[in-house]
C-alpha cells in the first residue's frame, strides 16, 4: 500500500488517518505488509510512534548513510517519507540524490519473511 497523509501543520487529521490506516491493516492484512508513502510526519511524532507499534521503519532498521531526509528534494532537511514493514525485513536502504520530484526517492532492499 502507498499512502499520503495530511500535510497540514496541525496533526489532527494525520492522527485520524493513522488510526484508520492501522484499523484497516488489522482488519484485512494477515501476512506481510509493506506500507510506503509521504506520511508528512517526522520520526519523533506521535503518528510515527503509533505506526511503529505495528510496523518497523525500514530506514531506522537498515539505512546506510546520511539522515534519511527526503524533503524538499533540492535541499532535504526532514524525513517525512517512509517504508514501513510488517513480517518483512530490509537489508539496505538509501535516499537517492535527484530532484525529479519535490521529494527524493527512498530505495530499500526488502526480504519477505516466511
Secondary structure, 3 states (H helix, E strand, C coil): CECCCCCCCCCHHHHHHHHHHHHHHHHHCCCCEEEEEECCCCCCCHHHHHHCCCCEEHHHHHECCCCCCCECCCCCCECCEEEEEECEEEEEEEECCCCCCCECCEEEEEEECC
